[in-house]
Amino acid sequence: MSLTVRALNGDTSFLLTFAPSSAPPARDGRGASSSFPGSFTILIDPWLYEAGPAKILSPRFSVASLPPVRIGSANGTTPPTAGDGRANGAGAGNARDPSVLTSLADLPPGVPDLVLISQDKPDHCHLNTLRTLPRATDALILAAPAAARKIRRMRHFAPSVRVLPLPAYDASAAVVAIDIPPPTPSSPASAPGQVTVARIRQPRDVAGVHDALAITYRAPTTVLSLRPAGEAHDHDHDLSTARPPISAPLPIAPSPSSPLSPSSSSPSPTTPHEPTLSVLYAPHGIHAALLRPYLSAHLVPRRGALPLTCLLHSFDEVRNPWWMGGAIAHGAPGGAAVVRLCGARAWLAAHDAVKRLAGLGVARTVVTRWGVQDVRRALRDGAAADAPAAGTGETEVVSLEVGEEFTVSVV
């Protein structure tokens, strides 16, 4: 199986594509095919440059603007130069790298399956960007409760679109489970796959930004799951022309007050053929100890879920005065603590774009930058003092530019 992470804005907007082990590469060579049966795509906190800045309260208080995406480079930072065919009007200003997304309407048909909004702040819940999704999108939208209210109030989506609040995780409720039917449900070798999502909160969070989203994916089991790893499957594209429908989201152990009414109260069974991929999205960071209940109850029992397949966490530390929220992003030190607790095959930078900031709310913000090599040193130093409890091997540290992808494969 594989997870492909595509950076949409160089900051904290990502498209995740989970694919079963039998899925061939996409036709453009970028990751696995999102249309292959059993694949699942998740759009996280979309905010695109073309949709405008993110304003908190008013431009006088806080406004953040993404850096402009320049032509000719997926990383969005290379300006045109003389003699390269772009300067002096030779395509300048209108040519775009095809990997750079300018509207959610440009996503492939059927993508995404799920939209996750981690909080209601406008750089995570960017309404103008969400308006570029089709009005009658088939995607399920799960959002922090305040964000779900904002999305409903904008009245962009058709009544048929499900915009549901994502409750906070605790021991009794609120892991949302989405079943993925197998392509051939009548086969005795088939079993449904599953995606789960949990929102883990940090108590006494003055800034209100430290929620983490925990995601797991297990592919449906089919006869293809029994093939030896690495065997070619050139003909597998012909298995189905349409992805099977996704069942309604179900809390695994819901409380009576849960907004999602389940028809079943337990996840589909784990099979011996497909391991579980796991992602932790914590762009502002979260205290590592708060993850322990979720790890023990939800990841430890699942084959392959630990170490984390991917950690999406800031490298840079961001601080305001205590009366303005204090630690806004825990940065590399906080991420290293998470890796020491549960391990991670890959750690991708989140929320570290050099944005243009203005307003009274950011006048006293202090940013400490950490590069990839700095983060690697922090992990090595931490491992020497306190070896990861769940990790195996070295964590790959990556910072993606706009439009770039990174794939983690798990056998």
N, C-alpha and C positions, 0 to 999 in steps of 0.2 A: 504494500500500500504506500501511498505517497500523500504529502501535503505540499502544495505550492502556494507561496505567499507572494502576492503582487502588491507593490507599493503604489498607491493611487495619487498621493500628493506629496510624498517625501516627508510627511509628518506622522500622522496617526490614523490614516485611512487605508484600509487594506481589503483586498479580495482574497479569501482563502478558498482553495479548490482541493477537496479531499477526493481521492480516487482509489478504487480497489486495485489489488495487485495485478489483475488481469487487464487493466485499462492501458491502451496504447498511448503514446505521446500525442499531443495535439498536432493538428496538421501544420501549424506554423512553427512547430518545434518548441513552443513555450509551455513547459510543464505537461501535465496530463490533460486529456480531453475532458472538458466539463460536461459534455453531452453523453458520455459513456454510462450505461446503466449502472447504478450504484454509486455514481459520483455525487458529490454534494458541494454546493458553493455558498459561502457566507460573506456578506458585505458588512464591514465593520466601520462605524462612525464616518460615513462618507462626507467629505468636504473638498470640493474641486475649485481650482483657481478661478475658473470662468464664472462661478456662481457668486463671487464677491466676498468681501471680508466677513469676519465673525465679530459681532458687536455684543458686548455685555452692558445691559441697561441703556447706554447711549454712547456715541463716539467720544464724548467728553470723559467718560469713565474708563472704558477699555475698548479698543478695536485692534484686531489682529488680522494681518493680511499675509497670505502665502506668497513666497517669492515667485515671480513670473516664470513660466515654463518657456525656455528659449528653444529655438528650432535646432534640428539636426542632432540632438543628443538626448538619449533617454533619461539622462540624469538631470535635464532641465536647467543646466547651469552654463552651458557653453555658448557664448555669444557668437554671432557671425564674424568672420575675419576676412580681410582682403584676400582674394584669390581662391576662396574655398567654394565659390559658386553661390554664396548666400549674401555676401555683402553687396552694397550698391544696388539693392532692389532685386537681385537675382534670387527670387523666392523668399527673401526675407519678409517676415511678418505673416506669411500665410502657410508655409510648409510646417508640418508637425510630424514628429516621430509617431508612428502608428501605435507604439506602446503607451503613449501618453493619453489618458482618457480625458476628454473635455466635457462629457455629459454622460450621466448614467443611462440615458437612452441608447448610447452606443455599445452597451454591453451585449454579448451574444444572446440570442433568444433563450429563454429559460433560466438566465442568470440574472440575479442570484436566486437561490432557493430560500434564503433567510437573510434578513437585514437585522443587525444588532446595533443598538444605540446604547452606549454605556452610561451616559449622563445627559442632563439637559443643557449644559453649557454649549454655546453656539459653535465652538470649534469641534464639538462631537456630534451635536444634534443641529446640523446646518440645514435649515428649512429650505433655502433656495436650491441647495444641491438635491435634497430629497424630492423637490418638485420636478426634477428632470427624470425621475422614475415614471414609467407609464402609469396613468391614473388607475388602470385596472390591472396592475401588476399581480402576478401569481405568487409573489414572494410573501412569506409571513414576516411581519415586523414585530420583533420583541425589543422593548425599550425599558429603561429605568422608568418608574412610574411618572415622574415629573416630565420626562421626555415624551412618554406616550401621550400625555395630555396635550403637550404642545403640538405634536404631530396631528392629533385628531382635530385640534382647533383650527389648523390651517385649511382643513376641508379640501385637500387636494385629491385624496384617494377615494375611489368608489366605495360604496357601502360594503361591497363584497370583500374588500381587502381587510385582512385581519391585522389590527394594530393592538397588541396586547402588552400590558405591563409585565415586566419581569420581576417577580418578587425576590426579596433578599433570601439568600441561602441560610438555612439553619438545620438542625438535626432532624426536624420533623417534616420538612416540606421543601418545595421550590427548586428541585432539579427538573427542568423541563426536558422531556424526552420526545423526540420526533422519530418515528419509525420509517425506515426506508425499505419498501417491499423488494423482494428479490425479483430479477427479471423473469424467472421461470418459477412462480410460486407452487406449481403442481409437482415439481421435481422433489423426490425424497431427500436430495442433497441440499435443498434450498432452505435458508432461514433468513429472516429480515435483518437488516442492519439497523443502526441507530445513531442519532446525533443527540447529545445532551448539552444543555447550557445551564450554568449556575451563575448568579450574581453574588459575589462575596463582598460584604461591606466592611469598612473600617470604622469602628465606633469613635465618637468624639472627633470626627473629621470636620474641622471648622470650615475648610475650603469647599467641602462637599465634592471632591474630585477623585477620591482614592478607591472607588469601587473597582473590583477586578471581575472580568468575565472568564469563566472556566468552561472550556469546550472539549467534548470528546467526540470521536467518530469511530464507528466500527462498520465496515462494509458488509453488505449482504453476503451470505454464503451461498455459493453456487458450485456446480461441478467444476468450474474454472478455478475455484479456490484450492482444489486438490492437486492442481498441476505443480510440477516442480518450480521452485523460484527461478526466475530468469528465463523461462521458456518463452519463445516468441509467440505472439498471438496476433498475427497480421490480419486474420480474418474476423477478429472479434468485433470490429466496428459494425458488422452486419447482424449482430444479435438482436438489436432493437433500434427503431428509428425514433422512439420517444422515451423519455425518462419516466419510470413508473411514478404514480402519484404519491405524494407525501401525506402521511396521516396527520391528524390534528395533534398539536403539542399536548403532552400529558405530564403533569408533575409526577415524579416517581412515588413520593409519599406525601400526598397533599393534605393540608389541614382543612378544616371545614370552611375557613375564610378564603381559601385559595380562589383566585379569579378563573382558574382553568379547571373545568369539571372533567375528570378522567373517566374512561371506561375500563381502565386497568390501573392498578396501583403499583406495578413493578415493571422494571425494564425487561426488554426481551432478553432471552438467555444468551450468555456468552458461549460461543462455539469454539472448538479447538482449531479452526482453520484461519480465522482472521483476528489479528491483534487489534488493540485499541490505540488510536492516535490521540494525543492530548495537547491542548493549547491553553496557555494562560495569557490573557490580554490585560496588562496592568500598566497603561502608559504613564500614569502618575506615580505608580508604585503602591504597594500595600505591605503592611508589616507581615513578615514571613510567617510568624507564629499563628496568624489568623487563618492560614491555609490548612493547618493540621487537621481539623475536623473533616474538611472536604477530602483531603488526600486519603485519610484513613477509611472513610466511608465509601468513597466513590472511585478512587484511582487504584488503591492497593489491591482490591479484589479483581481488577481487570487486567488481563494479560497484555503486557506491552505498554500500559499507560504511564508507567514510570521507568526511566526518567521522562520528564516532559518531552514531547516531540518538538515543541517550539515555545519559547518565552518571548512575548512582545512587551518590551519594557524600556523605559527611557534610559539612555546613557547619561544625559546631562542632569545635573542637580539644579533645581529652581527654588528660590526662597523669596518670600515676602516677609515683612514684619509680622509678628505674631497676631496683631489685630487685623491683618489682611489675609490670614490663613496660614501663615508660617510656611512649612515645607509644602511646596506645590508639586514638585516632582522629586522622588527619592533618588533618582539617577542610579549610577553604577553601584554605589554602596548598597542600596536597597535591592537591586537586581541580583547582586552577588549573594546576598543573604538568601534569596529565593532559590538560587541555583544550589547553594550549600545544603538547603533543606531537602529539595526534591530532585535535583539534577535537571539538566536540559540538554538535548542533543544540539539545539541551536538557540541562540539569543539574538533576536533582531531588534534594532533600535526603533523606538516609537516615541513620537512627540518631540523630536529633536531638530526639526527644521528651523533655520534661522529666519524667523518671521519678522515682519515689520510691526512693531508694537507702539501704540500711542494711547494716551489718556492717563488720568490720575490714578487709576487702579493698577497700573504697571510702572508708575514712576519710581518706585523703590524696589522693583524686582531685581534680584541678583542671580545671574546664571553662571554656573561652573561647568565648562565644557569638558567632556570626556571623549576621546577618540577610541577607535577600535583597539589600538595597541594598549591604551590605558586600561580598557575594560579587561582585556586578556591578562594583563599584569595583576589586576585586582582579583581575578578568578584564581590565578596561580598562587598568589599570596594567601588567599583565603583557603585554598585546598591544602596548602602546606600546614596551616594552623588547625584546620578543621575539615577533614575530608567529607565530601558530600555523602549524605546518608543513603540517597537513592540513585545517585548518578553513576554512570559507567562510561569511562572514556572522557575525552576532552570536549568541552562545549565549543561549538563553532560560533564565533562572534561576527555579526554581519550588520552593515549599515546600507540600506537600499536607497537608491535615488528614485526619482519619479519614473514609473513605468517599469522598473526592474523587478525581476522575479527571483525567488530562491526556493529550491525544492529539497525536502527531506524525505528520503525513502526508508521504509521500515519493512524488513522481511519477516 
